[in-house]
Amino acid sequence: MLKRVHFGPSVLPYLLVTPQILITVLFFLWPAARALYQSVLVEDPFGLSSKFVWFENFEALLTDEAYLQAFGRTFAFSGLVAGL
């Protein structure tokens, strides 16, 4: 018969994982959440006031011809680099 080792509940695994979770939240999730929040705002040039505009920023971006041309060039360049 095969003997198996069973360990009781311990707090050590949680203590060992905590620093990585804190680093992930602090340097990845928090900035990403702030970027998404700020993408739906319009601020004055000095940052003294802001207005919540929902998706107007994205509508303006996706209707801008210069942005769409730059996006197309970037997409083509990335495809060529990956393909070659």
Biopython code that builds the backbone (N, CA, C, O; Angstrom):
import numpy as np
from Bio.PDB.StructureBuilder import StructureBuilder

atoms = [
    (1, "MET", "N", (0.836, -1.171, 0.000)),
    (1, "MET", "CA", (0.000, 0.000, 0.000)),
    (1, "MET", "C", (0.893, 1.251, 0.000)),
    (1, "MET", "O", (1.921, 1.291, 0.676)),
    (2, "LEU", "N", (0.491, 2.247, -0.753)),
    (2, "LEU", "CA", (1.248, 3.490, -0.885)),
    (2, "LEU", "C", (0.881, 4.448, 0.247)),
    (2, "LEU", "O", (-0.292, 4.744, 0.478)),
    (3, "LYS", "N", (1.907, 4.921, 0.941)),
    (3, "LYS", "CA", (1.658, 5.878, 2.015)),
    (3, "LYS", "C", (1.707, 7.287, 1.449)),
    (3, "LYS", "O", (2.583, 7.610, 0.648)),
    (4, "ARG", "N", (0.785, 8.108, 1.859)),
    (4, "ARG", "CA", (0.730, 9.493, 1.395)),
    (4, "ARG", "C", (0.904, 10.417, 2.585)),
    (4, "ARG", "O", (0.447, 10.139, 3.694)),
    (5, "VAL", "N", (1.567, 11.505, 2.323)),
    (5, "VAL", "CA", (1.796, 12.493, 3.373)),
    (5, "VAL", "C", (0.718, 13.551, 3.282)),
    (5, "VAL", "O", (0.433, 14.061, 2.198)),
    (6, "HIS", "N", (0.127, 13.879, 4.391)),
    (6, "HIS", "CA", (-0.891, 14.915, 4.454)),
    (6, "HIS", "C", (-0.423, 15.992, 5.418)),
    (6, "HIS", "O", (-0.046, 15.707, 6.555)),
    (7, "PHE", "N", (-0.454, 17.231, 4.950)),
    (7, "PHE", "CA", (-0.082, 18.355, 5.801)),
    (7, "PHE", "C", (-1.343, 19.074, 6.243)),
    (7, "PHE", "O", (-2.316, 19.168, 5.496)),
    (8, "GLY", "N", (-1.313, 19.570, 7.444)),
    (8, "GLY", "CA", (-2.447, 20.314, 7.970)),
    (8, "GLY", "C", (-2.504, 21.712, 7.375)),
    (8, "GLY", "O", (-1.583, 22.126, 6.671)),
    (9, "PRO", "N", (-3.557, 22.426, 7.645)),
    (9, "PRO", "CA", (-3.662, 23.789, 7.128)),
    (9, "PRO", "C", (-2.542, 24.662, 7.692)),
    (9, "PRO", "O", (-2.188, 24.580, 8.868)),
    (10, "SER", "N", (-2.002, 25.498, 6.810)),
    (10, "SER", "CA", (-0.888, 26.352, 7.207)),
    (10, "SER", "C", (-1.041, 27.716, 6.557)),
    (10, "SER", "O", (-1.620, 27.841, 5.478)),
    (11, "VAL", "N", (-0.524, 28.725, 7.214)),
    (11, "VAL", "CA", (-0.575, 30.082, 6.698)),
    (11, "VAL", "C", (0.645, 30.391, 5.830)),
    (11, "VAL", "O", (0.665, 31.406, 5.133)),
    (12, "LEU", "N", (1.652, 29.533, 5.863)),
    (12, "LEU", "CA", (2.893, 29.771, 5.135)),
    (12, "LEU", "C", (2.693, 29.959, 3.628)),
    (12, "LEU", "O", (3.274, 30.893, 3.075)),
    (13, "PRO", "N", (1.914, 29.136, 2.937)),
    (13, "PRO", "CA", (1.729, 29.371, 1.491)),
    (13, "PRO", "C", (1.153, 30.757, 1.189)),
    (13, "PRO", "O", (1.543, 31.397, 0.211)),
    (14, "TYR", "N", (0.237, 31.210, 2.020)),
    (14, "TYR", "CA", (-0.350, 32.530, 1.805)),
    (14, "TYR", "C", (0.684, 33.631, 2.035)),
    (14, "TYR", "O", (0.703, 34.626, 1.310)),
    (15, "LEU", "N", (1.529, 33.459, 3.025)),
    (15, "LEU", "CA", (2.584, 34.445, 3.282)),
    (15, "LEU", "C", (3.596, 34.488, 2.146)),
    (15, "LEU", "O", (4.121, 35.554, 1.825)),
    (16, "LEU", "N", (3.871, 33.355, 1.544)),
    (16, "LEU", "CA", (4.830, 33.313, 0.445)),
    (16, "LEU", "C", (4.271, 33.906, -0.850)),
    (16, "LEU", "O", (5.026, 34.447, -1.659)),
    (17, "VAL", "N", (2.982, 33.810, -1.047)),
    (17, "VAL", "CA", (2.356, 34.324, -2.275)),
    (17, "VAL", "C", (1.992, 35.806, -2.138)),
    (17, "VAL", "O", (1.862, 36.495, -3.150)),
    (18, "THR", "N", (1.830, 36.300, -0.936)),
    (18, "THR", "CA", (1.391, 37.673, -0.706)),
    (18, "THR", "C", (2.263, 38.724, -1.395)),
    (18, "THR", "O", (1.708, 39.628, -2.019)),
    (19, "PRO", "N", (3.615, 38.657, -1.316)),
    (19, "PRO", "CA", (4.405, 39.689, -2.005)),
    (19, "PRO", "C", (4.156, 39.739, -3.508)),
    (19, "PRO", "O", (4.085, 40.827, -4.081)),
    (20, "GLN", "N", (4.022, 38.591, -4.154)),
    (20, "GLN", "CA", (3.770, 38.591, -5.593)),
    (20, "GLN", "C", (2.400, 39.159, -5.927)),
    (20, "GLN", "O", (2.246, 39.863, -6.925)),
    (21, "ILE", "N", (1.424, 38.866, -5.117)),
    (21, "ILE", "CA", (0.085, 39.420, -5.344)),
    (21, "ILE", "C", (0.115, 40.935, -5.163)),
    (21, "ILE", "O", (-0.488, 41.662, -5.952)),
    (22, "LEU", "N", (0.805, 41.416, -4.137)),
    (22, "LEU", "CA", (0.908, 42.863, -3.925)),
    (22, "LEU", "C", (1.627, 43.552, -5.079)),
    (22, "LEU", "O", (1.202, 44.620, -5.523)),
    (23, "ILE", "N", (2.700, 42.960, -5.566)),
    (23, "ILE", "CA", (3.430, 43.540, -6.700)),
    (23, "ILE", "C", (2.546, 43.575, -7.939)),
    (23, "ILE", "O", (2.533, 44.568, -8.667)),
    (24, "THR", "N", (1.808, 42.497, -8.182)),
    (24, "THR", "CA", (0.925, 42.445, -9.345)),
    (24, "THR", "C", (-0.158, 43.513, -9.265)),
    (24, "THR", "O", (-0.442, 44.190, -10.253)),
    (25, "VAL", "N", (-0.755, 43.661, -8.103)),
    (25, "VAL", "CA", (-1.803, 44.672, -7.940)),
    (25, "VAL", "C", (-1.213, 46.068, -8.057)),
    (25, "VAL", "O", (-1.781, 46.925, -8.734)),
    (26, "LEU", "N", (-0.083, 46.307, -7.405)),
    (26, "LEU", "CA", (0.500, 47.644, -7.358)),
    (26, "LEU", "C", (1.030, 48.103, -8.712)),
    (26, "LEU", "O", (0.842, 49.261, -9.083)),
    (27, "PHE", "N", (1.686, 47.222, -9.451)),
    (27, "PHE", "CA", (2.349, 47.642, -10.678)),
    (27, "PHE", "C", (1.618, 47.269, -11.968)),
    (27, "PHE", "O", (1.995, 47.749, -13.037)),
    (28, "PHE", "N", (0.586, 46.429, -11.899)),
    (28, "PHE", "CA", (-0.133, 46.041, -13.114)),
    (28, "PHE", "C", (-1.620, 46.378, -13.057)),
    (28, "PHE", "O", (-2.126, 47.083, -13.930)),
    (29, "LEU", "N", (-2.311, 45.894, -12.062)),
    (29, "LEU", "CA", (-3.759, 46.077, -12.026)),
    (29, "LEU", "C", (-4.164, 47.508, -11.691)),
    (29, "LEU", "O", (-5.067, 48.052, -12.328)),
    (30, "TRP", "N", (-3.517, 48.131, -10.702)),
    (30, "TRP", "CA", (-3.862, 49.513, -10.343)),
    (30, "TRP", "C", (-3.611, 50.476, -11.506)),
    (30, "TRP", "O", (-4.509, 51.253, -11.829)),
    (31, "PRO", "N", (-2.437, 50.468, -12.154)),
    (31, "PRO", "CA", (-2.250, 51.371, -13.305)),
    (31, "PRO", "C", (-3.218, 51.093, -14.460)),
    (31, "PRO", "O", (-3.675, 52.024, -15.125)),
    (32, "ALA", "N", (-3.527, 49.832, -14.696)),
    (32, "ALA", "CA", (-4.472, 49.515, -15.771)),
    (32, "ALA", "C", (-5.859, 50.052, -15.454)),
    (32, "ALA", "O", (-6.537, 50.578, -16.336)),
    (33, "ALA", "N", (-6.281, 49.924, -14.212)),
    (33, "ALA", "CA", (-7.589, 50.450, -13.810)),
    (33, "ALA", "C", (-7.609, 51.972, -13.908)),
    (33, "ALA", "O", (-8.598, 52.546, -14.364)),
    (34, "ARG", "N", (-6.527, 52.636, -13.486)),
    (34, "ARG", "CA", (-6.454, 54.102, -13.586)),
    (34, "ARG", "C", (-6.482, 54.550, -15.053)),
    (34, "ARG", "O", (-7.122, 55.547, -15.386)),
    (35, "ALA", "N", (-5.796, 53.821, -15.919)),
    (35, "ALA", "CA", (-5.782, 54.178, -17.337)),
    (35, "ALA", "C", (-7.170, 54.052, -17.950)),
    (35, "ALA", "O", (-7.585, 54.908, -18.731)),
    (36, "LEU", "N", (-7.886, 52.993, -17.603)),
    (36, "LEU", "CA", (-9.249, 52.843, -18.113)),
    (36, "LEU", "C", (-10.160, 53.945, -17.586)),
    (36, "LEU", "O", (-11.000, 54.470, -18.317)),
    (37, "TYR", "N", (-9.990, 54.291, -16.318)),
    (37, "TYR", "CA", (-10.810, 55.369, -15.749)),
    (37, "TYR", "C", (-10.498, 56.699, -16.420)),
    (37, "TYR", "O", (-11.415, 57.448, -16.758)),
    (38, "GLN", "N", (-9.225, 57.003, -16.617)),
    (38, "GLN", "CA", (-8.857, 58.282, -17.222)),
    (38, "GLN", "C", (-9.190, 58.341, -18.707)),
    (38, "GLN", "O", (-9.270, 59.430, -19.275)),
    (39, "SER", "N", (-9.385, 57.192, -19.345)),
    (39, "SER", "CA", (-9.724, 57.202, -20.762)),
    (39, "SER", "C", (-11.147, 57.677, -21.014)),
    (39, "SER", "O", (-11.487, 58.003, -22.152)),
    (40, "VAL", "N", (-11.980, 57.726, -19.994)),
    (40, "VAL", "CA", (-13.349, 58.208, -20.160)),
    (40, "VAL", "C", (-13.530, 59.598, -19.564)),
    (40, "VAL", "O", (-14.657, 60.027, -19.315)),
    (41, "LEU", "N", (-12.419, 60.304, -19.333)),
    (41, "LEU", "CA", (-12.456, 61.660, -18.798)),
    (41, "LEU", "C", (-11.855, 62.635, -19.799)),
    (41, "LEU", "O", (-11.030, 62.262, -20.633)),
    (42, "VAL", "N", (-12.277, 63.877, -19.704)),
    (42, "VAL", "CA", (-11.631, 64.978, -20.405)),
    (42, "VAL", "C", (-11.177, 65.947, -19.326)),
    (42, "VAL", "O", (-11.984, 66.430, -18.531)),
    (43, "GLU", "N", (-9.871, 66.229, -19.305)),
    (43, "GLU", "CA", (-9.326, 67.127, -18.293)),
    (43, "GLU", "C", (-8.889, 68.422, -18.947)),
    (43, "GLU", "O", (-8.558, 68.456, -20.132)),
    (44, "ASP", "N", (-8.893, 69.497, -18.153)),
    (44, "ASP", "CA", (-8.378, 70.753, -18.660)),
    (44, "ASP", "C", (-6.848, 70.649, -18.736)),
    (44, "ASP", "O", (-6.266, 69.749, -18.131)),
    (45, "PRO", "N", (-6.196, 71.547, -19.465)),
    (45, "PRO", "CA", (-4.749, 71.421, -19.681)),
    (45, "PRO", "C", (-3.924, 71.383, -18.396)),
    (45, "PRO", "O", (-2.842, 70.795, -18.384)),
    (46, "PHE", "N", (-4.406, 71.993, -17.319)),
    (46, "PHE", "CA", (-3.637, 72.025, -16.086)),
    (46, "PHE", "C", (-4.052, 70.943, -15.106)),
    (46, "PHE", "O", (-3.475, 70.856, -14.022)),
    (47, "GLY", "N", (-5.020, 70.123, -15.444)),
    (47, "GLY", "CA", (-5.457, 69.034, -14.600)),
    (47, "GLY", "C", (-6.239, 69.460, -13.378)),
    (47, "GLY", "O", (-6.318, 68.717, -12.399)),
    (48, "LEU", "N", (-6.819, 70.651, -13.423)),
    (48, "LEU", "CA", (-7.549, 71.153, -12.265)),
    (48, "LEU", "C", (-8.985, 70.639, -12.218)),
    (48, "LEU", "O", (-9.569, 70.518, -11.141)),
    (49, "SER", "N", (-9.543, 70.341, -13.364)),
    (49, "SER", "CA", (-10.912, 69.827, -13.384)),
    (49, "SER", "C", (-11.021, 68.754, -14.468)),
    (49, "SER", "O", (-10.241, 68.734, -15.421)),
    (50, "SER", "N", (-11.976, 67.887, -14.311)),
    (50, "SER", "CA", (-12.195, 66.838, -15.296)),
    (50, "SER", "C", (-13.694, 66.623, -15.472)),
    (50, "SER", "O", (-14.492, 66.886, -14.572)),
    (51, "LYS", "N", (-14.045, 66.141, -16.646)),
    (51, "LYS", "CA", (-15.436, 65.894, -16.981)),
    (51, "LYS", "C", (-15.561, 64.455, -17.484)),
    (51, "LYS", "O", (-14.773, 64.013, -18.320)),
    (52, "PHE", "N", (-16.550, 63.733, -16.971)),
    (52, "PHE", "CA", (-16.807, 62.353, -17.375)),
    (52, "PHE", "C", (-17.574, 62.367, -18.686)),
    (52, "PHE", "O", (-18.677, 62.911, -18.750)),
    (53, "VAL", "N", (-17.007, 61.775, -19.737)),
    (53, "VAL", "CA", (-17.620, 61.842, -21.069)),
    (53, "VAL", "C", (-17.973, 60.472, -21.650)),
    (53, "VAL", "O", (-18.282, 60.372, -22.838)),
    (54, "TRP", "N", (-17.932, 59.447, -20.859)),
    (54, "TRP", "CA", (-18.205, 58.085, -21.296)),
    (54, "TRP", "C", (-17.296, 57.696, -22.444)),
    (54, "TRP", "O", (-16.078, 57.661, -22.266)),
    (55, "PHE", "N", (-17.842, 57.403, -23.618)),
    (55, "PHE", "CA", (-17.038, 56.873, -24.714)),
    (55, "PHE", "C", (-16.781, 57.894, -25.821)),
    (55, "PHE", "O", (-16.423, 57.510, -26.934)),
    (56, "GLU", "N", (-16.954, 59.169, -25.540)),
    (56, "GLU", "CA", (-16.714, 60.192, -26.566)),
    (56, "GLU", "C", (-15.256, 60.214, -27.003)),
    (56, "GLU", "O", (-14.970, 60.459, -28.175)),
    (57, "ASN", "N", (-14.329, 59.963, -26.083)),
    (57, "ASN", "CA", (-12.911, 59.925, -26.451)),
    (57, "ASN", "C", (-12.637, 58.812, -27.462)),
    (57, "ASN", "O", (-11.885, 59.007, -28.418)),
    (58, "PHE", "N", (-13.249, 57.647, -27.248)),
    (58, "PHE", "CA", (-13.043, 56.529, -28.163)),
    (58, "PHE", "C", (-13.708, 56.786, -29.509)),
    (58, "PHE", "O", (-13.169, 56.411, -30.551)),
    (59, "GLU", "N", (-14.873, 57.423, -29.492)),
    (59, "GLU", "CA", (-15.537, 57.765, -30.751)),
    (59, "GLU", "C", (-14.680, 58.724, -31.563)),
    (59, "GLU", "O", (-14.540, 58.566, -32.776)),
    (60, "ALA", "N", (-14.107, 59.719, -30.893)),
    (60, "ALA", "CA", (-13.241, 60.678, -31.593)),
    (60, "ALA", "C", (-12.002, 59.992, -32.148)),
    (60, "ALA", "O", (-11.557, 60.305, -33.252)),
    (61, "LEU", "N", (-11.452, 59.068, -31.393)),
    (61, "LEU", "CA", (-10.254, 58.364, -31.825)),
    (61, "LEU", "C", (-10.535, 57.471, -33.026)),
    (61, "LEU", "O", (-9.756, 57.445, -33.979)),
    (62, "LEU", "N", (-11.641, 56.744, -32.986)),
    (62, "LEU", "CA", (-11.940, 55.801, -34.056)),
    (62, "LEU", "C", (-12.495, 56.460, -35.313)),
    (62, "LEU", "O", (-12.629, 55.801, -36.345)),
    (63, "THR", "N", (-12.821, 57.749, -35.243)),
    (63, "THR", "CA", (-13.248, 58.464, -36.445)),
    (63, "THR", "C", (-12.143, 59.365, -36.989)),
    (63, "THR", "O", (-12.344, 60.036, -38.001)),
    (64, "ASP", "N", (-10.991, 59.392, -36.343)),
    (64, "ASP", "CA", (-9.864, 60.208, -36.793)),
    (64, "ASP", "C", (-9.109, 59.455, -37.888)),
    (64, "ASP", "O", (-8.593, 58.360, -37.662)),
    (65, "GLU", "N", (-9.053, 60.058, -39.075)),
    (65, "GLU", "CA", (-8.431, 59.403, -40.230)),
    (65, "GLU", "C", (-6.935, 59.159, -40.012)),
    (65, "GLU", "O", (-6.418, 58.114, -40.409)),
    (66, "ALA", "N", (-6.241, 60.102, -39.391)),
    (66, "ALA", "CA", (-4.804, 59.936, -39.146)),
    (66, "ALA", "C", (-4.539, 58.748, -38.215)),
    (66, "ALA", "O", (-3.593, 57.990, -38.429)),
    (67, "TYR", "N", (-5.370, 58.589, -37.190)),
    (67, "TYR", "CA", (-5.202, 57.458, -36.277)),
    (67, "TYR", "C", (-5.440, 56.141, -37.003)),
    (67, "TYR", "O", (-4.682, 55.188, -36.824)),
    (68, "LEU", "N", (-6.466, 56.083, -37.804)),
    (68, "LEU", "CA", (-6.774, 54.838, -38.515)),
    (68, "LEU", "C", (-5.670, 54.472, -39.499)),
    (68, "LEU", "O", (-5.355, 53.293, -39.658)),
    (69, "GLN", "N", (-5.077, 55.464, -40.163)),
    (69, "GLN", "CA", (-3.956, 55.184, -41.064)),
    (69, "GLN", "C", (-2.749, 54.684, -40.286)),
    (69, "GLN", "O", (-2.087, 53.737, -40.711)),
    (70, "ALA", "N", (-2.454, 55.313, -39.145)),
    (70, "ALA", "CA", (-1.334, 54.874, -38.317)),
    (70, "ALA", "C", (-1.571, 53.470, -37.789)),
    (70, "ALA", "O", (-0.645, 52.660, -37.743)),
    (71, "PHE", "N", (-2.794, 53.174, -37.392)),
    (71, "PHE", "CA", (-3.130, 51.830, -36.906)),
    (71, "PHE", "C", (-2.953, 50.802, -38.016)),
    (71, "PHE", "O", (-2.435, 49.712, -37.775)),
    (72, "GLY", "N", (-3.379, 51.140, -39.222)),
    (72, "GLY", "CA", (-3.215, 50.224, -40.359)),
    (72, "GLY", "C", (-1.755, 49.961, -40.671)),
    (72, "GLY", "O", (-1.371, 48.820, -40.927)),
    (73, "ARG", "N", (-0.931, 51.009, -40.652)),
    (73, "ARG", "CA", (0.500, 50.831, -40.891)),
    (73, "ARG", "C", (1.140, 49.970, -39.797)),
    (73, "ARG", "O", (1.959, 49.098, -40.084)),
    (74, "THR", "N", (0.765, 50.220, -38.566)),
    (74, "THR", "CA", (1.307, 49.439, -37.452)),
    (74, "THR", "C", (0.902, 47.985, -37.572)),
    (74, "THR", "O", (1.721, 47.096, -37.343)),
    (75, "PHE", "N", (-0.339, 47.728, -37.926)),
    (75, "PHE", "CA", (-0.828, 46.357, -38.100)),
    (75, "PHE", "C", (-0.077, 45.654, -39.221)),
    (75, "PHE", "O", (0.321, 44.498, -39.077)),
    (76, "ALA", "N", (0.116, 46.355, -40.345)),
    (76, "ALA", "CA", (0.833, 45.766, -41.485)),
    (76, "ALA", "C", (2.292, 45.510, -41.109)),
    (76, "ALA", "O", (2.827, 44.446, -41.420)),
    (77, "PHE", "N", (2.936, 46.457, -40.453)),
    (77, "PHE", "CA", (4.320, 46.291, -40.057)),
    (77, "PHE", "C", (4.482, 45.115, -39.098)),
    (77, "PHE", "O", (5.411, 44.320, -39.237)),
    (78, "SER", "N", (3.576, 45.005, -38.127)),
    (78, "SER", "CA", (3.644, 43.895, -37.164)),
    (78, "SER", "C", (3.445, 42.564, -37.865)),
    (78, "SER", "O", (4.127, 41.589, -37.550)),
    (79, "GLY", "N", (2.518, 42.513, -38.810)),
    (79, "GLY", "CA", (2.307, 41.280, -39.554)),
    (79, "GLY", "C", (3.509, 40.891, -40.383)),
    (79, "GLY", "O", (3.869, 39.715, -40.446)),
    (80, "LEU", "N", (4.140, 41.879, -41.027)),
    (80, "LEU", "CA", (5.329, 41.584, -41.828)),
    (80, "LEU", "C", (6.487, 41.133, -40.957)),
    (80, "LEU", "O", (7.200, 40.197, -41.317)),
    (81, "VAL", "N", (6.687, 41.779, -39.820)),
    (81, "VAL", "CA", (7.779, 41.389, -38.936)),
    (81, "VAL", "C", (7.545, 39.973, -38.413)),
    (81, "VAL", "O", (8.471, 39.163, -38.387)),
    (82, "ALA", "N", (6.331, 39.672, -38.002)),
    (82, "ALA", "CA", (6.043, 38.323, -37.495)),
    (82, "ALA", "C", (6.135, 37.284, -38.602)),
    (82, "ALA", "O", (6.567, 36.155, -38.370)),
    (83, "GLY", "N", (5.728, 37.667, -39.801)),
    (83, "GLY", "CA", (5.762, 36.717, -40.919)),
    (83, "GLY", "C", (7.160, 36.441, -41.440)),
    (83, "GLY", "O", (7.479, 35.322, -41.843)),
    (84, "LEU", "N", (7.981, 37.464, -41.427)),
    (84, "LEU", "CA", (9.349, 37.267, -41.946)),
    (84, "LEU", "C", (10.240, 36.727, -40.864)),
    (84, "LEU", "O", (11.425, 36.495, -41.099)),
]
sb = StructureBuilder()
sb.init_structure("model")
sb.init_model(0)
sb.init_chain("A")
sb.init_seg("    ")
for serial, (resi, resn, name, xyz) in enumerate(atoms, 1):
    if name == "N":
        sb.init_residue(resn, " ", resi, " ")
    sb.init_atom(name, np.array(xyz, "f"), 0.0, 1.0, " ", f" {name:<3s}", serial, name[0])
structure = sb.get_structure()
